[in-house]
Amino acid sequence: MNNKKEKFYLPDFIIKHSRAIEKVFFLLCLISLFFMPFVKVNYDLTEYLPSFVQSKQGLDLMEKEFGYPGTGRLMIRDVDLYEAKRTKDAVEAIPGVDMVMWCDSTNDVYGSSDFIDYDAIDEYYKDNCAVMDITFEYGDSDEHTVEAINAINELVGDHGYLVGMAAQNKSLEENVRRELSMIMVIAVIMIFIILMLTTTSWMEPVLFLSVMGVAILLNKGSNVMLGTISFLTDNVVAVLQLAVSMDYSIFLLHAYTRYKDQGMEQKAALTAAIDEAINSILASSLTTIVGFVVLVFMKFRIGFDLGLALTKGIVCSLATVLLLMPALILRMSALLDKTAHRSFFPNFTKFSKLIYRGRKLILLFAIVTVIPLYTAQSMNSFLFGNASVGASEGTQVYENDLKIIEKFGRSNMMMAIVPNTSNVTEKALCDELEDLPYMKSVDSLVDKIPEGVPEDFLPSNLTELLHTDNYARMLMFTRTKEESEAAFNAADEVLSIVKKYYPEDSYLVGGTPATQDIKTVITKDYKLVNALSLIGVFVVVMISFHSLAIPIVVMIPIEFAIFLNMAVPYFAGDEINYIGYIIVGCIQLGATVDYSILTTSNYIEARNKEKLDPQKAAIWTLNRSIPAILTSGSILTICGYILYYISTISAIGELGHLIGRGAWMSVLLVLGLLPALLVLIDPLLRENEMERFLKYLKKRREERINKLKNLIVRND
């Protein structure tokens, strides 16, 4: 009896236990469905600021001392002063509303209109319109604040226009929930159509989408481990996972079909296909994973959130393709055979010859434009903060904001948190801030205490809002946008004045200071993330090809496509969200560098295996690579543009636009530029360049050692 254990062989294990694997994945899907509702979604970008920036420290201190109340601004039209006052009192009585600031705190609005100085209150009431600032008891995204906003909207009806962070977050959440399902449905339909045209069986698209659906479900359910994810992660990851990892399932099925066509029995063909796919898919996915995982090193922690979810999504896709898909192929093999049809793809030989003939023009275009494009993409105008996300053009909050600005101008709230040491010092600070030309109003407790009246006599809801035992808070409203050079200059000046009176333990918080810190942190992140992604992909490709030259050539078309993609907003005069600018570079590099790798692998095969000369090898390479690249590239392009055209959230829409445009640019440049580069470095592809380089290094090291030995001998 032979007691020797058989060596573990993964493909055999998968085939043998296919039914058990199906049950495991079915159970994992149920678990994911159960946990998905427990994944919280965050809509506040300031939550991702690192702890060392002043605005984050101030926010944490304010939350500890005063709480972190939501804020809003409400305009009511077609009301006289009395009706405005009555509405203001009604809003203040709504559960969840802490305080409403309006002109009635300093002016008598009940007297005869002959005795009312309308010029003194035109910041709050004019032309039968009233505008008031609202402070909620809870945070901007808290469910109590959402209920309060619903009650305010019901109270004011068509006569009211509500804006502010609380309204932005509510609008953002509603739009995200409504649009995400629409985006996924349209993406699935469009991908299904593409797969119908590019596969050879009517059931193949069903198989591919089923496998990817399971992978996406597992990824979304496992987000519960992260606790809270950003709205950007919640919206973008599923679509990108679907677009980027579809290639893995296509590769496995095509390998299985190829082995079957060679006469192999079903299970033997599937075993051989799994064995081939394990190495190829893992090697291909590594570049994508590297492109995504570098995002976790961003100091602006939304990168950690997004990078981890994207990387996890690729891992889920790999596991699903390699383990579940073989079981589904066995189950659906009869249907796959019955629904087989001819390929709808034409022969690309003539097209390949046309591309090859134009290679010199494309190469010349790249050489001439690379420096201008690189310069242009670094000179874009960027947006960084919450206001550029939640109140973007096309949303109701944006339209409401325009109406309020048209009537009353801008009102940007900032808050100073200072030690509660002296009412005299606080009063002096308050007076200096009120004298600033862009300052609309400053609200502090020292201004509300009548002379000679102790602070204890004031209502607790007022004192708790502005004073604690240790700290005082001032609410300031400026006539600036939340995000602009004027706003940043104003915030710098205000902070310098605050620091003059309170050099230590004083902070300035609000949308503008937070946006300034986001800008500072995320701008530095770009250099780090870009460098890490380039190094990571270079190392993976270098190891895969055992070459130093090939990684450079492989990455040139993709990097040039990234420069071209990012330069378009500059030449168009568009502002873009900087978060998308950082993220899309990693995504475009990680997701599309596979096109270059595939093309390079095919070229090396054409030269070394098919024994073709460089020109014929380039044409053969294009003819073989175009179907796969067009399929993958069109899926990524369409998914990006679906995000762009459907999402009303600017950060998501812009990211989709950059991804979609970057995908087709990468396709064009890989097919047009890379063959010319491969022909140029052809001599390096004929032998193992990495081994030559390592031998050279070894030889140089031995020479240095021998010189050192000789020197020692002479000294002796």
Secondary structure as UniProt FT lines:
FT   HELIX           10..16
FT   HELIX           18..35
FT   HELIX           36..38
FT   STRAND          40..42
FT   HELIX           45..48
FT   TURN            51..52
FT   HELIX           54..65
FT   STRAND          71..77
FT   HELIX           81..92
FT   TURN            95..96
FT   STRAND          97..101
FT   HELIX           103..105
FT   HELIX           113..115
FT   HELIX           118..121
FT   TURN            122..124
FT   STRAND          125..126
FT   TURN            127..128
FT   STRAND          129..136
FT   TURN            140..141
FT   HELIX           143..156
FT   HELIX           157..159
FT   STRAND          160..163
FT   HELIX           165..198
FT   TURN            202..203
FT   HELIX           204..222
FT   HELIX           223..226
FT   STRAND          228..230
FT   HELIX           231..261
FT   TURN            262..263
FT   HELIX           266..293
FT   HELIX           294..297
FT   HELIX           302..319
FT   HELIX           320..324
FT   HELIX           325..338
FT   HELIX           349..357
FT   HELIX           359..377
FT   STRAND          381..383
FT   HELIX           387..390
FT   TURN            393..394
FT   HELIX           396..408
FT   STRAND          412..419
FT   HELIX           423..434
FT   TURN            437..438
FT   STRAND          439..443
FT   HELIX           445..448
FT   TURN            451..452
FT   HELIX           455..457
FT   HELIX           460..466
FT   STRAND          471..478
FT   HELIX           485..501
FT   STRAND          507..510
FT   HELIX           511..545
FT   HELIX           549..572
FT   STRAND          575..577
FT   HELIX           578..608
FT   HELIX           614..646
FT   HELIX           650..680
FT   HELIX           682..685
FT   HELIX           689..715
//
